[in-house]
Amino acid sequence: MKKNLILFAALIALAISGWYFINSKEKESKKSFDFSYREFALEDLEELDKIIVAKRNTDPLIFTRSGDSWMINNQFKARKNAMDNMLDVVKNIRIDYVPPNSATENIMKSFLKHGIKVELYDKAGNALKKYYIGSSPADGIGSYFVMEGSEKPLVMALPTMKGNVHTRFNYKLNEWRDMTVVDIQSDDISGIQVSYPFNKKFSFNYDGKTVWPLHDLQKPISGKVNKKMIETYLQGFEHKEAEYIENENPRRDSIVMQVPFCEISITDKAGSKKDLRFFYFTNPQFDQTQTTAMDAYSPFHTERFFIQTNWGDFYLGQHQVFKDLFWKYDLFFKE
């Protein structure tokens, strides 16, 4: 009986020793295997301070954190929606599946044509991730990713969408930029001039207190200016965004040679001045024999117009967004 107990104890000890040996080998094997080639997601965005996005045959775009927003190339504020979409990929991208080995060569070649390099850095300038984003598989679901230095591409996707994420990085500079045209708090405005070249009687000047005619031959309106109407008008300058930046529009030079339908100049209390000139789309039905200059435009048949600025940008704007700025002189006398 005693011998049996000794034998049983020896077997238990041998089994435990074997388990520990096998388990330690498995742990060592896991430690020695490098999984970094598939670790694309950056879980903590707080440590992210700089993003470099580089496409073939174009200058790289450098995004740096600036408070609650991001700057592009230390010059332009980035559009919030575009940045949110890019950061969503940076943080939440996940492996969808591993493509077959037979497809690896063609996938790697496709990065030469469609690849976008993404580099992530912390505040100290240390590289957090460096990888390439390529095109999509034939079904359009997910995008090919490969870590810099790796030859193991993966199909990656977001848990919240089925499409490809390549498009979220594939913008031109002007498409990345913030579209704000004017954003001045009403209390910061010291003066406004509004001129309507085709209807001068509607033009007016605001000096921080009241309004009066802008042009010398313009007849003043008798009566008391409604202060509440002034307050309402000033609030319209607090945030106006364009639909698109049209700096590369091939017709830009010819457009700004036309007569604008409205010109607005805003001066803030710090002395900074913004000049805006608004141009309707040319009316394709315009007959050169018509007598009035206004016939060349389509003010009542268009939802959009061009905006020239004194800081160099040329925008496409929507009437629905900017209509609050196009007041007439007599409106300030309404009760």
Steps between C-alpha positions, in 0.01 A plus 500: 500500500778736595684425176185583300467839671862580425454402136183707471670807649790460259262490204322818619832679542609390152172623348529841666861533388397413144219757504733775618757407237248506213333821625833682533597396148171636366555832676855521368370424150242779525759745628738416219235540228468859371138618465590865435431462126126491577477754785374801305254651748619772739273457798597819686461805276616727781861400435466588131644842410594482132378316191679494165297395197701448182369407156698420189621803299365752751649688793422337836240662724603548861222520757591631845277529804408855603279499807167345404570527128770400248718709270622399155863581417493758785293725271139390461241383749375151417132430437354336810289241320793384286726475806239310701467246218877453476542464877218247505710280272819562699334383822240242398636319194479122538608188306224379271690205358840378381517479119630174350874469443439465127370861493785657699723587204228686311381678814851622576539624142171690529644709785744654248204654316233556765693496825473786751765508771383592849742587781392563860718682756473595866586839656865401542530422130512124550341292223194311624393332174606504136290321243356510149133503398419358160197437285208269577438134417271424207188510719580855616489404866798604710841624385842342469743605775866410542736607775822670393771234464248217481399286203181371659204709375169474679146604417395752763159657568307702754245321718244771420519495119540260208669730249869573445691748719755601234271790403529653848868572435480573129418873504672793333623782725197722436266210580667453839475869589244662728231676291424789736468829310404727787457431872483819708304539822253790482666674797833503313370682191587870480380575147336357187456633149255331264483608137266378224645628168181419308267643767686776682193615690523183711863566607584609855777574750514388865743672737449295815198705612263572213454472124482760223524511118829386351493701177496881470196513271308248709195650670497459883194343658329718757407327820663316788733205447377185675788386726361148522522470124868598517563233766327238286704593194834490685430149626502381139880545486574256781560194281476472124659210310553453129407186311839472330832681449525598133858631491583276204190584298623565142236773455597687814671794323209559265245471782661768718515736200120514507296739714414338836138506610611583856811621682535474878783635715513404869738659753545358849599691814862388462514679164503184287302531178328241281389593149254274317380536138210282384456390136201324351547219253486635146162452333559273195183643340634857512446691178776756439241737346313530830530841658549442872817360652295297747366288214841336480437326831248259646435633852156346529585166343813393684570364844874564487751776427874569512668698779825690451691594817779742589709217651529317168246219525222457247192314623179344378218605733133412541224760512331309783810547718589863419155653446506658851779734383306644204283749684363819346538844655127544566473178707668671796201732532241225531314479831 
